[in-house]
Amino acid sequence: MDLDVISVYRLRWDLSEWALAAHTKVYNDGLRFSKVLYGEVQIVSVVSYRLDVGALRLDGKDAMYTAEVFEQDWPTIAARKLVSFDPAS
C-alpha cells in the first residue's frame, strides 16, 4: 500500500512522531519532528512501516531520516518497535 492508502494523519501525528521520540530518547540529539515525506506499509504477522521523516536538528537545519516501525495489534498483544532510524541516503 502507498501513502495515499494510509491515513496521512496517522503517519504524521502518530507513527512519525513516535519514531522520532523513540530515537531521541536513546540518542538525546534534540531532533524535532517536521514532516512526513513518504510512507509505505507492509502487512504480514506485524505491520511494517517505512517512513521518510523530515526533522529539525538542534542547529536549526533541516534533515531527512528513514524510520522503520513494526506494529503488532492482536487481541492479547499490542506493541510497537522502532527497528531503525537513520539519516536518509
C-alpha positions in Angstrom: 0.0 0.0 0.0 1.2 3.5 -0.7 0.9 6.6 1.4 -2.4 7.6 -0.3 -4.0 4.4 1.2 -2.6 5.1 4.7 -4.1 7.9 6.7 -1.7 10.8 6.4 -2.9 11.9 9.9 -1.8 8.6 11.4 1.6 8.7 9.7 2.3 12.3 10.7 1.0 12.6 14.2 1.3 9.0 15.5 3.9 6.9 13.9 6.4 9.5 12.7 6.4 11.5 15.9 6.6 8.2 17.9 9.6 7.0 15.8 11.4 10.4 16.3 10.6 10.4 20.0 11.9 6.8 20.4 15.1 7.7 18.6 15.6 10.9 20.6 15.0 9.0 23.9 18.0 6.8 23.1 20.3 9.3 21.4 19.2 12.6 23.1 20.2 14.5 19.9 17.4 17.1 20.1 15.7 16.3 16.8 12.2 17.8 16.4 9.5 16.5 14.0 9.0 18.5 10.9 7.0 16.4 8.3 6.4 13.0 6.7 7.9 12.9 3.2 6.9 9.4 2.2 5.4 6.2 3.8 5.0 2.6 2.9 3.2 -0.2 4.8 3.5 -4.0 4.6 1.1 -6.2 6.4 2.1 -9.7 7.4 2.0 -11.0 11.0 3.0 -7.5 12.1 2.5 -4.2 10.2 5.8 -2.8 8.9 6.0 0.9 8.1 8.9 2.6 6.3 8.7 6.4 6.7 10.8 9.2 5.3 10.7 11.8 8.0 11.8 15.4 8.0 13.3 16.7 11.2 14.9 19.9 12.6 18.3 19.4 14.2 19.5 21.4 17.3 21.4 23.7 15.0 18.1 24.6 13.3 18.9 22.8 10.0 16.5 20.5 8.2 17.5 16.8 8.0 15.8 13.8 6.4 15.7 10.4 8.1 14.3 7.0 7.2 12.4 5.2 10.0 11.2 1.6 10.1 8.5 0.8 12.6 6.9 -2.6 13.4 3.5 -2.6 14.9 1.5 -5.5 16.2 -2.1 -5.2 17.3 -3.5 -8.6 18.3 -6.2 -9.1 20.9 -3.7 -10.2 23.5 -0.6 -8.2 22.4 -0.3 -4.5 21.4 3.3 -3.5 20.7 5.3 -1.0 18.6 9.0 -1.2 17.9 11.4 1.2 16.3 13.6 -1.0 14.1 15.7 1.7 12.6 16.0 5.4 12.4 18.9 6.5 10.1 19.8 9.6 8.0 18.3 9.3 4.6 20.6 8.4 1.8 
